[in-house]
Amino acid sequence: MKLPLSRRECLSQAACGFGALALTGLAAQNARAAAVNPLAAKPGHHPAKAKRVIFLFMQGGVSHVDSYDYKPRLDKDDGKQLQFDDARVIANTGMRGSSQRVMKPLWKFAQRGETGKWASDLFPEVNTVVDELCFVHSMHTEGVAHGPATLFLHCGSTNFVRPSMGSWALYGLGSENANLPGFISIAPSAGNGGARNYGNAFLPAIYQGTPVGRAGGPASDATIRNLIPGLPPNVTQEHFDLLRELNAEQLRQKPGDAELEAVAASYELAWRMQKNAPDVMDVSKESTATQKLYGIGEKATDNFGKQCLMARRLSEAGVRFVQVTYGDNSANPAWDQHSNLPKHGDHARAVDRPIAGLIADLKQRGLLEDTIVWWGGEFGRTPYAEKNGTGRDHNPGGFTVWLAGGGFKRAFSFGATDEFGAAATENKVHMHDLHATILHQLGLNHEKLTFKYAGRDFRLTDVHGRVVKELVS
């Protein structure tokens, strides 16, 4: 019997019906055998304290000395020309000890919460939940520029194409919901590595992330393209049934073709998503009180508030790894104030209430206990003015991140930078160490989470990294 549509026509029309083009490589079921599910939830290497991760990526690098790393010496020596080992100067000339003008923090520090944690006025709403947070003040990383440092943050490498952390987590643990992607990146940036920051690299294609929206774009665009069918349900069903038969025949002819399996499985997942994803991603279904908690409806916080609430809904529905990027697609990412440091205040107002709301919401729903919330950027900023101006340059040598939930200690601070906040000096934590520790809380041993490629076993932390056991309870 002659088919009413060619394979090319069928693929084209069916794709418009259930968003397969946006989801190629993601799967929750192997099309060759319904009983085999490559994304089925699987046990880790040891008992886990957390089931999922929400990563709040502050693109461009928040100034730690203006937010959470209190350094009285900056007020004392404000305006003085002192010698510092500047990362950019060292990278460009190899010279140490360049003269720089010390710049005091622009936001006032005070002790916050029941534990008296020193934090500035930059994030007043987050300060109300500061006792839930675990601070790491001794972070250091690789890469002075945004591109290499951003790739290192996400993939553990500054220049080689490597799988992203979300892909590694999905590869190691599978997904908790067969009807949704296991790894979603909300509003990712097209720059500084772009899709590589949520890509699968040499891992099977089913483990790559699904982008939702774009950095700097409105939250209304934060959706999966072509998710709503453009054809009547009965016609879409006929197209899908035919497509499934064609894919099954292709797989029988090419057994073991991982790329073909991923494409076929992506259609299966996309079909199931039609009935599940639109509802999960619709934040308007939340109560007025919950939306207000995230700052939805208010000009400054509406956009990021909707994205954070979407992250909670996706996590609650079983998505393993959700990333929310606060940034844009310009040459100078959001927090990148080389001049005009007061601009940090505008960005803080946009994210402060949504982040505090996310922590409070997760806690009241009982989700914070087994959800890791990770906040931070690709590096910090210098304690001195760049070129004697009004901003701060990149600082990969010492900066702050915080974590909440997922078995991390509450109201805890670890490590320290020097008296100016220029470099990590006490209990230093490398980005490889942070990756290893987050994986550990998910039940994964970073040394055992490997994939053989090009003759060697690769892992997120390469041949480095240690679990920072002091951070976990």
Secondary structure, 3 states (H helix, E strand, C coil): CCCCCCHHHHHHHHHHHHCHHHHCCCCCCCCCCCCCCCCECCCCCCCCCCCEEEEEEECCCCCHHHCCCCCHHHHHCCCCEEEECCHHHHHHHCCCCEEEEECCCCCCEEEECCCCEEEECCCHHHHCCHHHEEEEEEEECCCCCHHHHHHHHHHCCCCCCCCCHHHHHHHHHCECCCCCCCEEEECCCCCCCHHHHHCCCCCCHHHCCEEECCCCCCHHHCCCCCCCCCCCHHHHHHHHHHHHHHHHHHHHHCCCCHHHHHHHHHHHHHHHHCCCHHHHCCHHHCCHHHHHHCCCCCCCCHHHHHHHHHHHHHHHCCCCEEEEEECCCCCCCCCCCCCCCCHHHHHHHHHHHHHHHHHHHHHHCCCHHHEEEEEECCCEEEEEEHHHCCCEEEECCCEEEEEECCCECCCEEECEECCCCCCEEECCEEHHHHHHHHHHHCCCCCCCCCEEECCEEECCCCCCCCCCHHHEC
